Amino acid sequence: MADLSSPSSSVDLSRLPAPTVVEQLDYETVYAELLAYVQSPGVLPSFDATVDSDPAVKILQVFAWRELIIRQRFNDRARQTMVAYATGSNLDQLGALFGVTRLVVDAGDPTNGFPVVMESDDDLRERIVLSPESQSVAGPESAYIFHARSVDGTIRDASASSPAPGEVVVSILSRNGDGTASPEQIAAVGAKLATIETNKLRPLTDFVTVASAEIVTYYIDADLTLLAGPDQTVVLAAAQASIAAWVDAGGKLGVDAVRAAITAALMVAGVQNLRLNQPPADVVVDKTQTAHCAGIAVRVSGVGA
């Protein structure tokens, strides 16, 4: 019987310490190291680097910048070997170590100029981290989430809950529309979970139900007061872009839409104050629900002193 009462044991990449293989670089430090080498015994111990216009000093400065750039490249390459930082095909290669491949979100129509849309790096990264638990035969929460999210690139998120002993409800969130999962998506996830039962990758005693996530709709409506001086059109566009990005990044299962976060997203440079009319209160959801923003209205209502 699955036990979904304990939290997932999958790794939270954001809590890992910064890798020591990535150097903390600083131009002044690199230049000082080069200068110390040049002035060391056996090289040019009498070299005087006090005059910046000295051609020899200029050459040292160029070398320092060049070394800084090269060492930064090594930093970047080191990061690309780590799941937390890798992007693009480098992340694909790391995923292959766990048998996880990037999903197709939209097959498009390349012959008519509509490109294929692939799963984002962030979504692929999340599935890579979840993948080790997918091999557990104890039916952990992360295993259900991994298998559900790996069925189809159009499935944005999934959760698993146990309303009663031996019962598991897998909720799935679609990337399409308001997030309501289609019958086809529900059937596909159900078929996948039936397959892993046959392969003994989840307890036979679990009765699993697959359902669409519950969509909790809200709206964002705000009036901005701007600082005097900045172009109102530019500030308004920046605020609208910021809140749209915030909405796009959120909207997953169990993620609340809180007024403080909405306010923070709208407080871009040039905004003095704002009145948040909607939502009237925090939109609180559980892991079978998603907070779906059905509309955004942001206006300039005045200019401060």
VOPAGU-2260 file (C-alpha; in pm, 1 decimal, decimal comma):
REM VOPAGU-2260
SITE   aa  ch    i         X         Y         Z
SITE  MET   A    0       0,0       0,0       0,0
SITE  ALA   A    1     138,1     340,4     -94,6
SITE  ASP   A    2     213,9     589,0     180,0
SITE  LEU   A    3     166,0     941,7      46,9
SITE  SER   A    4     154,1    1106,8     388,1
SITE  SER   A    5     527,5    1172,5     404,9
SITE  PRO   A    6     689,8    1443,4     192,3
SITE  SER   A    7     870,0    1355,0    -128,1
SITE  SER   A    8    1234,7    1260,6     -90,5
SITE  SER   A    9    1329,5    1403,4    -429,5
SITE  VAL   A   10    1610,0    1657,9    -419,0
SITE  ASP   A   11    1530,0    2028,6    -397,7
SITE  LEU   A   12    1800,4    2168,9    -625,2
SITE  SER   A   13    1750,9    2521,8    -493,4
SITE  ARG   A   14    1868,8    2409,9    -148,7
SITE  LEU   A   15    2197,3    2260,0    -264,0
SITE  PRO   A   16    2512,4    2458,2    -178,5
SITE  ALA   A   17    2691,2    2631,9    -463,0
SITE  PRO   A   18    2942,1    2394,0    -627,7
SITE  THR   A   19    3300,4    2467,0    -521,6
SITE  VAL   A   20    3429,0    2370,1    -865,9
SITE  VAL   A   21    3281,5    2699,4    -989,7
SITE  GLU   A   22    3532,3    2971,4    -904,6
SITE  GLN   A   23    3436,2    3313,3    -772,3
SITE  LEU   A   24    3612,8    3540,1   -1020,8
SITE  ASP   A   25    3719,5    3901,3    -986,2
SITE  TYR   A   26    3926,7    4106,8   -1229,4
SITE  GLU   A   27    4126,7    4285,3    -960,7
SITE  THR   A   28    4224,6    3953,8    -803,1
SITE  VAL   A   29    4335,3    3806,7   -1136,5
SITE  TYR   A   30    4535,0    4119,9   -1219,1
SITE  ALA   A   31    4701,7    4116,6    -876,8
SITE  GLU   A   32    4802,4    3752,3    -926,8
SITE  LEU   A   33    4956,9    3830,8   -1266,5
SITE  LEU   A   34    5139,1    4133,9   -1131,7
SITE  ALA   A   35    5274,3    3934,1    -837,3
SITE  TYR   A   36    5407,3    3672,9   -1079,6
SITE  VAL   A   37    5577,9    3933,2   -1300,3
SITE  GLN   A   38    5738,5    4097,5    -995,1
SITE  SER   A   39    5851,7    3765,7    -846,3
SITE  PRO   A   40    6222,9    3676,0    -823,1
SITE  GLY   A   41    6355,6    3541,3   -1149,9
SITE  VAL   A   42    6103,3    3729,0   -1363,6
SITE  LEU   A   43    6101,9    4111,8   -1329,0
SITE  PRO   A   44    6128,2    4188,0    -956,1
SITE  SER   A   45    6202,4    4555,3   -1027,0
SITE  PHE   A   46    5897,1    4605,4   -1250,3
SITE  ASP   A   47    5702,6    4918,2   -1149,8
SITE  ALA   A   48    5330,8    4896,1   -1234,4
SITE  THR   A   49    5221,1    5227,1   -1086,0
SITE  VAL   A   50    5165,4    5404,9   -1419,2
SITE  ASP   A   51    4854,6    5284,4   -1602,9
SITE  SER   A   52    4971,7    5439,7   -1929,5
SITE  ASP   A   53    5279,6    5215,8   -1933,3
SITE  PRO   A   54    5243,4    4976,9   -2232,0
SITE  ALA   A   55    5363,4    4689,2   -2014,8
SITE  VAL   A   56    5084,2    4761,5   -1765,5
SITE  LYS   A   57    4830,5    4770,8   -2049,6
SITE  ILE   A   58    4950,3    4430,6   -2168,1
SITE  LEU   A   59    4910,2    4292,2   -1815,5
SITE  GLN   A   60    4557,7    4433,2   -1797,6
SITE  VAL   A   61    4467,3    4271,9   -2130,3
SITE  PHE   A   62    4608,3    3941,1   -2008,8
SITE  ALA   A   63    4406,2    3970,4   -1687,6
SITE  TRP   A   64    4081,9    4030,1   -1878,4
SITE  ARG   A   65    4162,2    3745,1   -2116,0
SITE  GLU   A   66    4232,5    3505,9   -1828,4
SITE  LEU   A   67    3911,6    3615,2   -1655,5
SITE  ILE   A   68    3710,3    3535,5   -1969,5
SITE  ILE   A   69    3875,3    3194,3   -2011,7
SITE  ARG   A   70    3820,4    3099,6   -1647,9
SITE  GLN   A   71    3457,2    3210,6   -1675,3
SITE  ARG   A   72    3417,8    2978,3   -1972,9
SITE  PHE   A   73    3545,6    2690,8   -1759,7
SITE  ASN   A   74    3292,8    2789,0   -1492,7
SITE  ASP   A   75    3014,3    2782,7   -1750,2
SITE  ARG   A   76    3125,2    2443,0   -1880,1
SITE  ALA   A   77    3141,6    2302,2   -1528,0
SITE  ARG   A   78    2784,6    2418,3   -1460,7
SITE  GLN   A   79    2665,0    2245,6   -1777,2
SITE  THR   A   80    2762,7    1909,1   -1625,9
SITE  MET   A   81    2515,9    1956,7   -1337,4
SITE  VAL   A   82    2141,1    1897,2   -1349,4
SITE  ALA   A   83    2072,3    2215,5   -1152,4
SITE  TYR   A   84    2239,5    2438,3   -1412,8
SITE  ALA   A   85    2256,6    2249,3   -1743,6
SITE  THR   A   86    2052,9    2373,7   -2038,9
SITE  GLY   A   87    1957,2    2258,8   -2385,7
SITE  SER   A   88    2130,3    1951,8   -2524,6
SITE  ASN   A   89    2359,4    1933,3   -2220,7
SITE  LEU   A   90    2052,9    1878,2   -2001,8
SITE  ASP   A   91    1927,2    1622,3   -2254,8
SITE  GLN   A   92    2252,4    1428,6   -2212,1
SITE  LEU   A   93    2217,8    1430,4   -1832,2
SITE  GLY   A   94    1856,9    1316,9   -1862,4
SITE  ALA   A   95    1968,4    1023,0   -2077,1
SITE  LEU   A   96    2166,1     890,6   -1778,4
SITE  PHE   A   97    1831,0     844,9   -1601,1
SITE  GLY   A   98    1638,2     728,0   -1907,1
SITE  VAL   A   99    1451,5    1059,7   -1926,8
SITE  THR   A  100    1405,6    1231,4   -2262,4
SITE  ARG   A  101    1258,9    1569,0   -2351,4
SITE  LEU   A  102     889,6    1552,9   -2440,8
SITE  VAL   A  103     712,5    1713,1   -2736,4
SITE  VAL   A  104     465,1    1977,4   -2619,5
SITE  ASP   A  105     334,2    2067,7   -2965,3
SITE  ALA   A  106     422,5    1875,2   -3280,8
SITE  GLY   A  107     360,1    2190,1   -3486,2
SITE  ASP   A  108     375,9    2179,5   -3864,6
SITE  PRO   A  109     734,6    2249,8   -3975,5
SITE  THR   A  110     645,0    2227,6   -4344,9
SITE  ASN   A  111     413,6    2527,4   -4300,8
SITE  GLY   A  112     640,2    2727,0   -4072,4
SITE  PHE   A  113     503,3    2612,2   -3735,9
SITE  PRO   A  114     799,1    2478,3   -3535,8
SITE  VAL   A  115     791,6    2186,1   -3296,4
SITE  VAL   A  116     761,1    2303,0   -2933,7
SITE  MET   A  117     961,7    2094,1   -2690,5
SITE  GLU   A  118     945,1    2061,0   -2313,3
SITE  SER   A  119    1122,4    2345,6   -2131,3
SITE  ASP   A  120    1451,8    2298,7   -1948,7
SITE  ASP   A  121    1283,9    2362,9   -1613,1
SITE  ASP   A  122    1015,9    2097,5   -1669,5
SITE  LEU   A  123    1269,4    1843,6   -1794,7
SITE  ARG   A  124    1493,7    1920,4   -1497,0
SITE  GLU   A  125    1205,7    1853,2   -1256,6
SITE  ARG   A  126    1135,5    1515,2   -1417,1
SITE  ILE   A  127    1503,1    1417,1   -1406,5
SITE  VAL   A  128    1509,0    1483,4   -1032,5
SITE  LEU   A  129    1189,5    1280,8    -985,2
SITE  SER   A  130    1305,4     987,7   -1198,3
SITE  PRO   A  131    1499,5     783,8    -935,7
SITE  GLU   A  132    1183,5     745,3    -727,3
SITE  SER   A  133     997,3     612,1   -1030,7
SITE  GLN   A  134    1174,2     278,5    -978,1
SITE  SER   A  135    1040,8     233,8    -625,9
SITE  VAL   A  136     790,8     -47,7    -573,3
SITE  ALA   A  137     648,0     123,4    -263,7
SITE  GLY   A  138     440,3     371,2    -461,8
SITE  PRO   A  139     587,9     701,3    -337,8
SITE  GLU   A  140     419,9    1025,9    -434,4
SITE  SER   A  141     706,5    1132,8    -660,8
SITE  ALA   A  142     681,5     809,6    -859,8
SITE  TYR   A  143     317,1     873,8    -947,9
SITE  ILE   A  144     401,8    1233,8   -1039,3
SITE  PHE   A  145     694,9    1129,7   -1259,0
SITE  HIS   A  146     499,8     865,3   -1449,6
SITE  ALA   A  147     201,7    1096,4   -1501,5
SITE  ARG   A  148     414,6    1386,6   -1624,2
SITE  SER   A  149     616,2    1161,7   -1854,2
SITE  VAL   A  150     313,7    1036,9   -2048,8
SITE  ASP   A  151     264,2    1342,0   -2266,4
SITE  GLY   A  152     429,6    1680,0   -2312,8
SITE  THR   A  153      87,4    1845,5   -2294,0
SITE  ILE   A  154      60,4    1750,6   -1925,3
SITE  ARG   A  155     198,5    2045,4   -1732,7
SITE  ASP   A  156     184,2    1910,1   -1378,5
SITE  ALA   A  157      60,4    1620,6   -1168,2
SITE  SER   A  158       8,2    1536,3    -803,3
SITE  ALA   A  159     -79,0    1228,0    -601,7
SITE  SER   A  160    -292,4    1217,1    -289,7
SITE  SER   A  161    -445,7     943,0     -78,2
SITE  PRO   A  162    -796,8    1023,0      48,2
SITE  ALA   A  163    -819,7     680,1     215,8
SITE  PRO   A  164    -590,2     382,6     280,8
SITE  GLY   A  165    -520,7     197,6     -42,5
SITE  GLU   A  166    -669,2     474,9    -256,1
SITE  VAL   A  167    -457,8     705,9    -469,5
SITE  VAL   A  168    -587,8     999,1    -671,1
SITE  VAL   A  169    -355,2    1127,9    -940,8
SITE  SER   A  170    -454,7    1479,6   -1046,7
SITE  ILE   A  171    -321,7    1610,4   -1376,4
SITE  LEU   A  172    -301,3    1962,2   -1514,1
SITE  SER   A  173    -305,3    2028,3   -1887,1
SITE  ARG   A  174    -101,8    2292,6   -2068,7
SITE  ASN   A  175    -404,5    2364,6   -2284,7
SITE  GLY   A  176    -685,5    2608,6   -2211,6
SITE  ASP   A  177    -749,7    2671,9   -1844,4
SITE  GLY   A  178    -562,4    2357,4   -1744,6
SITE  THR   A  179    -853,0    2111,8   -1743,1
SITE  ALA   A  180    -722,8    1772,7   -1853,3
SITE  SER   A  181    -891,7    1617,2   -2155,0
SITE  PRO   A  182   -1044,2    1267,4   -2149,5
SITE  GLU   A  183    -758,5    1157,2   -2376,4
SITE  GLN   A  184    -495,7    1280,9   -2130,4
SITE  ILE   A  185    -672,4    1115,1   -1836,7
SITE  ALA   A  186    -696,9     787,7   -2028,8
SITE  ALA   A  187    -330,0     802,3   -2131,3
SITE  VAL   A  188    -212,3     854,2   -1773,4
SITE  GLY   A  189    -443,4     578,8   -1652,2
SITE  ALA   A  190    -299,7     340,8   -1910,6
SITE  LYS   A  191      55,5     429,5   -1807,5
SITE  LEU   A  192     -16,5     367,4   -1439,3
SITE  ALA   A  193    -178,2      35,7   -1528,0
SITE  THR   A  194     139,9     -56,3   -1715,0
SITE  ILE   A  195     365,9      18,6   -1419,5
SITE  GLU   A  196     137,2    -194,7   -1200,6
SITE  THR   A  197     192,5    -484,0   -1440,6
SITE  ASN   A  198     568,3    -419,9   -1422,0
SITE  LYS   A  199     547,1    -423,1   -1040,3
SITE  LEU   A  200     656,7     -61,1   -1007,6
SITE  ARG   A  201     370,0      24,7    -775,2
SITE  PRO   A  202     179,2    -169,7    -508,7
SITE  LEU   A  203     -92,1    -399,7    -640,6
SITE  THR   A  204    -308,2    -304,4    -341,3
SITE  ASP   A  205    -340,5      57,8    -453,1
SITE  PHE   A  206    -663,4     156,6    -624,4
SITE  VAL   A  207    -561,0     445,2    -849,4
SITE  THR   A  208    -795,5     704,5    -994,5
SITE  VAL   A  209    -680,0     961,7   -1249,4
SITE  ALA   A  210    -869,6    1289,3   -1263,6
SITE  SER   A  211    -830,8    1639,5   -1395,7
SITE  ALA   A  212    -708,0    1901,8   -1153,6
SITE  GLU   A  213    -974,5    2132,7   -1016,4
SITE  ILE   A  214    -942,9    2477,3   -1171,8
SITE  VAL   A  215    -983,1    2768,9    -929,2
SITE  THR   A  216   -1028,3    3080,1   -1141,1
SITE  TYR   A  217    -928,0    3431,2   -1037,5
SITE  TYR   A  218    -865,6    3766,7   -1203,8
SITE  ILE   A  219    -599,6    4033,5   -1160,6
SITE  ASP   A  220    -714,3    4395,6   -1166,8
SITE  ALA   A  221    -487,4    4677,9   -1053,2
SITE  ASP   A  222    -456,1    5056,8   -1070,0
SITE  LEU   A  223    -103,0    5195,4   -1073,0
SITE  THR   A  224      23,7    5526,6    -942,1
SITE  LEU   A  225     345,3    5616,4   -1121,9
SITE  LEU   A  226     640,7    5829,6   -1024,5
SITE  ALA   A  227     664,0    6163,9   -1199,9
SITE  GLY   A  228     907,2    6159,8   -1489,3
SITE  PRO   A  229     918,6    5813,5   -1648,9
SITE  ASP   A  230     721,9    5753,6   -1967,5
SITE  GLN   A  231     383,4    5615,6   -1859,0
SITE  THR   A  232     353,3    5387,8   -2161,5
SITE  VAL   A  233     690,1    5227,4   -2093,0
SITE  VAL   A  234     620,2    5174,0   -1721,9
SITE  LEU   A  235     273,4    5030,9   -1787,9
SITE  ALA   A  236     411,6    4791,6   -2050,2
SITE  ALA   A  237     681,7    4678,0   -1806,8
SITE  ALA   A  238     424,8    4614,6   -1532,5
SITE  GLN   A  239     200,4    4421,8   -1771,2
SITE  ALA   A  240     492,7    4210,5   -1893,1
SITE  SER   A  241     606,5    4141,9   -1537,1
SITE  ILE   A  242     267,9    4024,6   -1412,1
SITE  ALA   A  243     213,7    3815,0   -1727,5
SITE  ALA   A  244     548,4    3642,1   -1667,0
SITE  TRP   A  245     454,4    3583,0   -1302,2
SITE  VAL   A  246     124,0    3424,6   -1402,4
SITE  ASP   A  247     293,0    3209,3   -1666,6
SITE  ALA   A  248     556,6    3084,5   -1420,5
SITE  GLY   A  249     295,2    2994,6   -1160,2
SITE  GLY   A  250     -30,6    2815,7   -1212,5
SITE  LYS   A  251      88,5    2472,2   -1104,0
SITE  LEU   A  252     -83,3    2234,6    -867,1
SITE  GLY   A  253     -94,0    2342,1    -505,0
SITE  VAL   A  254      64,7    2683,0    -574,3
SITE  ASP   A  255    -131,9    2968,6    -416,1
SITE  ALA   A  256    -182,4    3302,3    -590,7
SITE  VAL   A  257    -116,4    3544,3    -307,0
SITE  ARG   A  258    -179,8    3917,0    -319,6
SITE  ALA   A  259     166,6    4001,5    -189,1
SITE  ALA   A  260     332,0    3819,7    -479,6
SITE  ILE   A  261     100,6    3985,6    -732,3
SITE  THR   A  262     179,6    4326,2    -584,4
SITE  ALA   A  263     552,8    4254,9    -596,4
SITE  ALA   A  264     531,4    4156,2    -963,5
SITE  LEU   A  265     351,3    4481,6   -1048,4
SITE  MET   A  266     593,8    4705,2    -856,1
SITE  VAL   A  267     836,2    4757,2   -1143,2
SITE  ALA   A  268    1066,9    5056,5   -1180,3
SITE  GLY   A  269     859,2    5372,7   -1215,0
SITE  VAL   A  270     562,7    5251,8   -1006,6
SITE  GLN   A  271     515,4    5449,9    -685,5
SITE  ASN   A  272     212,1    5266,5    -548,4
SITE  LEU   A  273     -79,4    5052,0    -658,8
SITE  ARG   A  274    -427,9    4945,1    -562,8
SITE  LEU   A  275    -494,0    4574,6    -615,7
SITE  ASN   A  276    -866,7    4537,4    -680,6
SITE  GLN   A  277    -863,8    4168,4    -775,7
SITE  PRO   A  278    -822,3    3912,3    -636,9
SITE  PRO   A  279    -985,5    4039,8    -316,4
SITE  ALA   A  280    -801,0    3777,8    -108,6
SITE  ASP   A  281    -526,5    3520,4    -146,9
SITE  VAL   A  282    -626,9    3233,6    -374,8
SITE  VAL   A  283    -540,9    2925,1    -169,9
SITE  VAL   A  284    -539,6    2582,7    -336,1
SITE  ASP   A  285    -448,5    2227,6    -238,4
SITE  LYS   A  286    -239,7    1990,7    -448,8
SITE  THR   A  287    -541,5    1868,7    -646,4
SITE  GLN   A  288    -619,5    2226,7    -753,0
SITE  THR   A  289    -457,3    2502,3    -954,4
SITE  ALA   A  290    -505,0    2878,1    -935,7
SITE  HIS   A  291    -583,7    2985,0   -1291,9
SITE  CYS   A  292    -567,4    3352,1   -1388,4
SITE  ALA   A  293    -844,9    3408,7   -1642,2
SITE  GLY   A  294    -772,8    3774,7   -1708,1
SITE  ILE   A  295    -536,4    4063,6   -1631,7
SITE  ALA   A  296    -629,0    4432,9   -1629,3
SITE  VAL   A  297    -363,3    4686,3   -1528,3
SITE  ARG   A  298    -414,2    5062,0   -1566,2
SITE  VAL   A  299    -239,6    5387,0   -1479,8
SITE  SER   A  300    -467,9    5576,1   -1242,0
SITE  GLY   A  301    -242,8    5866,2   -1153,1
SITE  VAL   A  302     102,3    6015,6   -1109,2
SITE  GLY   A  303     257,6    6085,4    -770,9
SITE  ALA   A  304     429,5    6402,8    -668,1
